């Protein structure tokens, strides 16, 4: 029973043997595509740190400073401001819109070109935010950043999955999360360096143009994926791209012929992809497109990333300590991403999901208990620096669990399970779900923290329990299986087999 509670048979099943050395070309190509994670990571890291900078708050959110000066306000409610959360979450509404639009744009113009479009939009948003003089300018910049992130998050994971050889796909695809982690750490270091200056927030926000330039310029130097080129009828370019990424000594004709065959079959079905994906045989794919990103956001990780400076400052680490704590969390995440990249293609996706979920669950409950005991049920007691450091340590362990599981695998799973006829559509849905949930959570977390207090962490612990059980029972193993043979996993799964025809899931064959 693949993906049930019994051991999973993860032996790769393929109509052809897709081989290929780790050529310098494929390494460089995947690094450029994965650098799209820099954009998202830098924004995650910079926005929370900037909102603790006094000059930034004085200019745009003076009410928060007045609230912080009020000794009667408990630690959980200092940063409860709908306008402040709108500054953060407006990016995700824009990302939602652009990720849905990106489905057709990616199919029509290719993965590489959409990455370039995303980089240019992100660059414009960073420049506007760096020069902002009022809240409307801030929001406009955030919206452009959101458009950029939406396009990039949709196209880059697809690029990685379609380019990497099957036996290395997990490692290369987790590169997106690794670069996201680099962006978070870089943003934390920049925030710490600029926080002492009145213009520091401008530098932090404006430097978003740097990762955008790196990715955009790099994207001009690489070719599109063979899958995308075949999909757009550019067969000769696809042949050259395959030779380049698989190595000159590899016979790429069988792989090219299979790509052409699958694309022709997909194009013979004259139906809108958003309607196609609703068919019964694609029910497993659709559920995963919703469930995986939905659950990732309900781990609470991005909320911790957004607001960790605010959180740590509130519980007593001070301004510098709060920013340093954010850097520490980012570094832990980066290290665990590397661990994931090294073992995901050896041990598989499921074991990383399950062990990561267990680690997150234990530490979320521990954080809730510590905060409840040392700050009181109403959050009115002061927390000692020692207890604040204990909370930091627990959140580091929680972040490590996320970093080898739901962090990288949320980008990997949706990008590898869809057949070619609905691949860009499925990826768009997955990214859109992510943006919807992150918008709702980022818009409500500070209010929830104010009212639920330590219970906010219990809330996320509950969801981590649910998502871990979901993985145990419903996610089949995808390790080492070529994209064009991925349909076979559903027919062998104890639950999803009822939605597909036959043991090998041939009805799911595009």
N, C-alpha and C positions, 0 to 999 in steps of 0.2 A: 504494500500500500504506500505508494509514494506520497510523502507529505502527511500521512496519517500519524497515529501514535506508535506505529511499528517502525522499525528501521527503514530508511529510505534507500532504494537502489538508485544510486546516482551515476551509474555507468553511462557515459555519453552515447547517445543514439544519433546516428547521422547517416544520411543517404550517401554522403561523400566524405572523404577524409580531408578536412581543411587543415592544412599544415602551414608552417611559416616560421622563420627564425625571428628572433627579436632584433630586427634591423635598426640601424641608427635612424632611418627615416620614420619608422613607425613610432619609435620612442619620442622623437622630436615632435611629430604630428600630434601624438596623444598629449604631450605636455602642453602644447599650444592650446588644444581644445579644453583640457582640464583647467587651464588658467582662467577659464570663465568663472570658476568657483571663487577666484580672487574678488570679483565684483561683489558677489553676494556676501562673502565673508567680511570684506572691508566694511560694507554697510552695516552688517550685524554688529561688528566690533566698535565702529566709530559712533553710531547713533546713541548708544547707551552712555558712553563716556562723555560725549559732548553735553548731554543733558544734566551732568553734574557740575559743569563748569560755571562758576559764578558769573563771569561776564556774559556768557550766553543766556543764562537765566535772567540776568538783569535787563538785557535788551529785549527778550521775547516773552519770558514767563516770570515776571517779578512776583506774582502771587505765590509761587512756590517758595521763594526766599522768605516771604513774610510768614508763610505757614511753618517753614522750618524753624523760624525764630520763636514760634509759639511753643513754649515748653509743655503745654497741655495736650498737644497733638501726639498721639502714640506713634511709635516708630514705623508702623505699617502704613500710615496714611499720609506721610509727608509729601510723597510724589504723586498723590492721587489727583490728576488733572486731565480732563478730557481733551483740552487743547494740546497738551504735551503728548498724549498718546496719539492724537491725530497726526502730529509731526512724524511720529514713528510709523504709524500704520497706514498712512496715505500711500506709501510706496507699494504696499501689498495689494491695495485695490487696483492700482495701475498695473501691477504685475499680473493680476488675475485677468484683466482685459487683454493684455498683450500676449499672455500665454495661450489663450483661446484662439486669438487671431494667428498666432505663430504656427498653428497646425497647417493651415493652407499655405502660408508663406514658406514654411520649411519644405513642404512637398513640391511647391512650384519653383522655388529659387535655390534650394539646396541648404544643407546644414551649415556649411561654412559661411555663406552669405548672410544667413540669419544671425550667426555669431557676430559678424562684422557690424550689422545693423544695431544689435544690442550694445556693442561696445561704444558706438558713436552716440547713441542715446544716453548711455550712462555717463559718458564724458561730458555731454552738455549739462546733464543734471548736476554733476559734481561742481562744474564751473559756476552755475547759478547759485547753488547752496553756499559756496565759498564767498560769494559776493552779496549774499542776501542782506537786505535792509529792513525787511518786515516779514510778518508771518506768511502773507500770500506768496512772496518770493521763495520762502522756505518750502512751502507746500508744492509750488510749481517744480522746484528742483527735485523734490522727493518723487513727484509723479513721473518725471523724465527718468530718474533712476529706476523707478518701478518698471517702466516700459523696457528699459535696457535689461534689467534682471529677468523679466518675464521671457523675452526672446532668448536670452543666453541660457537660462535654466532649462528651456525646452529643447534647444538645439544641441548644446554641448554634451549632455549625457548620451543622446542618440548617436552623436558623432563617435564617441568613445566606444560604445557597444558595437557599432557597425564596423569599426576599423580594427579593433583588437582581435587577434586570433582567439578562438573559443577557449583554449586552455589557459589563456592569460587575461580573458575579458574581465574577470572580477578585479584583478589587481589594477589594470589600467582604468577601469571605470570608477574605482574608489579614489582615483587621482583627483576627481572633481571635488570630493569632500576634503581631500588633503589640501588642495589649494584654497578651499574655503577656510580651512583652519589657519593657513598662512595669512590670509586676509584678516582674520579675527585678531591674531597675535600682532600683526603689523599695525593694525588700527589701535590696539591697546597701547603699544609702545609709543605711537605718535601722540595719542591722547595724553599720556603721562608726560611726554616731553613738552607739549604745548600748553598744558593746563595752567601753568604759572603766568601766562601772558594774556593780556586783555584781548589780543587778536588770535589767540591760540585756537579758538573754535573755528575760525575761518580757515586756518591751515588744515586742521583735521578734516573738515568737510570738503575743502577744495582739493585735497590730495587724492580724492576719489578718481581724479582724472588719470592718475598714474597707472593703476591696474587696468583701467579702460584702454589706455594707450598701448600697454604691453600686449594685451590680448588682441586688440584690433590690428596692430601692426603685424603681430605674429600670424594672424589668420590670413593675411594677404600672401603669406609665404607658403601656405600649405594648400593641398588640393582637397576637393570635396570627397565624401565617402563613395566607394564603388557602388553601394546600394542606391545612394541618391542620384548618382550619375546615370545608372541604368534606368532608374525610375523616370528620369527626364530624357531618356532616349540617347544619351551620350555614351554609346557602347565603347568606342575606341578610347575615350578619356578614362572610362572605367577600367579598361584593360591595362592602361598605363598606370593608373592608380594602384591596381592590385599588384602589378609587378614591383612597384615602388615599395609598398608596405609589406608584402610577403617575402620579397627577396628575389633576385634575378634567377636563382637556381631552382625556384619552385614552379611547378606547372600549375598556372592559375586558371587554365581553361575550364576544368570541371567546376570550380567555384563560380566562375563568370557565367557559365551556362546555367548553373542552378539559380543564380541571381536573376538572369534573364527569364527563365521559366517561371519563377515565382512572381516576378513583376508582371509578366504577360497574363498570368492567371488572375492576378489582383485587378488588372486594368479591364479584364473582360467582364468583371462585375460592375455594371454601370449603376452604382448606388452611392449616395452621399455617405462618406465614412462615418459621420456621427449617427447615421441610421444603421449602418452595417454593424457597428460595435454593440448595438442594442439587441442583436440577434441572440437566440438562446445559446448557440455554440460558442459565443464569445463572452458568456456570462462569467466564467472564471477570470478572464482578463479584466473585465470591467470592474468586478469586485476588488481585484488587487489594485487597479488604478485609483479606486477611491480609498480603500482601506489602508494601504501602505503609507501614503502621505498624510492621511487623516490621523492615523495612530502616531506617526512621527511627531507631529506638532503637539499631540497630547502627552508626549513624554515631558513636555515643559521646557525642553532644552533651549529653544530660541527665546523664550521668555527670560530664562536665566541669563542668556547672552545679552539680550537687550538691556535688561534692568539690573544685572549684577552689580555695576557700580553704584546705582541707587540703593540696591538692597544692602550691600556691604557698608555703604556710608551710613545707612539708617541704623544698622545694628552695631555701630560703634568702631569701625575700622578707620574712620576719618577719610578725607578726600584722597590723599595719596595712597593710603592703604586700599581704598576701594578700587582705584585704577590698577594698582599692582595685582590685586586679587583677580581682576579680569584677565590680566596678562597670564597669570598662573593657570587659570581655567582654560584659556586658549591653548597654552602650551601642553597641558595634559591632553586636551582633545587632539592636538596635532600628533602627539606621540602615539595615542591609541589608534589614530587613523593609519599610521605606518604599520602598526601591528596587524590591523585588519587587512591592509594591502598584501602583507606577506603571507597570510594564512587563508584568505578567503577562497582561493582556488585549490587549496589542499584539503581543508576541512569542510568547505561548503558554506552556504548562506545560512541555513537553518540553525546550526550550532552557534553561530555568532549572534544571531537574533536572540536565541533563548538564554545564553549565558549573559549577554549584555542586559537583557530585560531583568534577569534575577539581580544583577548588581545594582541597577538603577532602583529597583523596588526597595531593596534593603536600605539604601542610603537616603531615599526620599522619606521613608518612614522615620529613619534616624534623625534627619534634619527637623521634621515636624516635632518629634519628641523633645529634642534639645531646645528648640525655640519655645515650645509650650512650657517647659520646666523653668528655663532661665529668664524668660521675659514675662511670664505670667500669661494666663488665658487671654487677657485683654491687651497684651503687648505693651503695658505701661511701665514695666520694670526695665531699668538699664541693663544692657548686656556687657559683661566684662570683655576685655580684649581677648582673653584666653578662650572664652566661649565663642566669640566671633571667629577666632582662628579655627576652632573645632568645626563650626559650620562650614568654613571654607574647605577644610580637609574632606568633610563628607560630600560636599558638592564636587570636589575634585574626583572622588571615587565614582560618583554618579556620572560625571562628565566622561570619565574613562570608559564606563560601561556603554554609554551612548556612542562614543567615538569609534568603537570597534563593531557596532551593530547597526542601530537605526540611523546613525549619521551617514555613513557611506552606502549602506545597502538600500536606503530609500531612493537614491539616485540610480542604483544598479538594477533593481528588480523591474520597475516599470519599463526601463529602456531595453530590456532583453526578452520580455515575455510575449510581445505583440508580433503577429505576422505582418508582413510588409504592407498589406492593404489598409491596415488601421494603425500602423506604428506611430506615425506623427500625431494622429488623433488621440490615441491612448496616452502618449506622453503629454500632450496638451491638457488632457483631463487630469492626469496625475499632478501636474504643476499647478493647474487652476485650483484643485482641491487644497493643495498645500497653501496657496495664497489666501483662499477663503478662510481656512481655519486659523492661519497665523494672523490675519487681519482681526478676526473676532477676538482671539486671545490677547493680542497686543493692545486692542482697544479696551479690553476689560480687565487685564491682569492686575493693574495697580489698584483698581477699585475692588477686585476680588481679594487682593492681598490685604486691603484696608478692612474689609468686612469679614473675610474668612480667617485672616491672620495666619497662624501656622497651619490651619486647615487647608490652605491652598496647596501645600505639598502633599497632604493626604489625598486631595483630589487627583493630583497627577499620579500618585502611587496606585490608586484604584485603576486608572486607565492603563498604566504599565502592566498590571496584572491581566487585564482584558486582552491587550495586544499580544502578550506573550503566549497566552492560551490560543489565540487566533493563529499565530505562527505554528504552534505545535500541531494543531489539527488541520489547518487548511492550506499551508504553503508548501508545495512540492519543491524538491531540490532542483536547482537549475545549473549547478556547477558543471562546466565543461561541455554543455550541450550547444551545438551551433544554433544560431538564431533561426535558420530555416527549418530546423528539426525540433524546435521548442514545443510545437503542438503535441508531441508525443507524451509529454509529462501529464497532461490533463486526463487522458484516457486511462492512465494507470493509477490515478488518485482515487482513494476510497469514496470521496464525496463528489468531486468534479466530474467523474466518469459518467454520471447520469446526464450531464449537459452536452456531452460529445458523443459522436457515433463510433462505436467500436472500441476495442481495447487500446488501439494506438492513437485514438483521437483524430481519425482521418477527416472527419467533418470539419475539424478546426484547421485543416490544411487550406491555405488561401487559394 
